[in-house]
């Protein structure tokens, strides 16, 4: 990867990677990608990704953004993407879409943008290119915005879409199923 750098900072996230024998950003990305996809008990504590050995798109990418920031890398951005979640990019949503007669539902997803290139370390085998054409909006956020701020943005995108498309559902009806 052309965006690699050596982890040299003496800071919390950098030390966690260094203690795990990881000394380069691309190694950190591979390590995070290999962790199981599971919600962390405390989304506000990014170090829980290490102690619990798991994470979601939010916590995994917030850790990597924090690592980049600790190492003075300005070319790594944390992105909140709103995309069209459909059976083509998320087969598990088929029943919900069919039940509501929908082709897609706006969904929120976190990933990185490094020197203008999208990088997703959510899980092995997932390629951000699967949703590239379905991205509706991208917002640069900070690691502390992966909680309530992300939820508000997602709910607003869902509300705006329902209104624009004149769909007969409330955001809560769809929110519960995504």
Secondary structure, DSSP 4 states (H G I P E B T S, - for coil): -TT--B----SHHHHHHHHTT--BHHHHHHHHHHSEE---S-TT-TTHHHHTTEE-HHHHHHHHHHHHHHTT-TTEEEEEEEEEE-TTT-GGGHHHHHHHT-S-EEEEEEEEEETTEEE--SSTT--GGGTGGGEEEEEEE-GGGTTHHHHHHHHHHHHHHHHHTT-S--HHHHHTT-
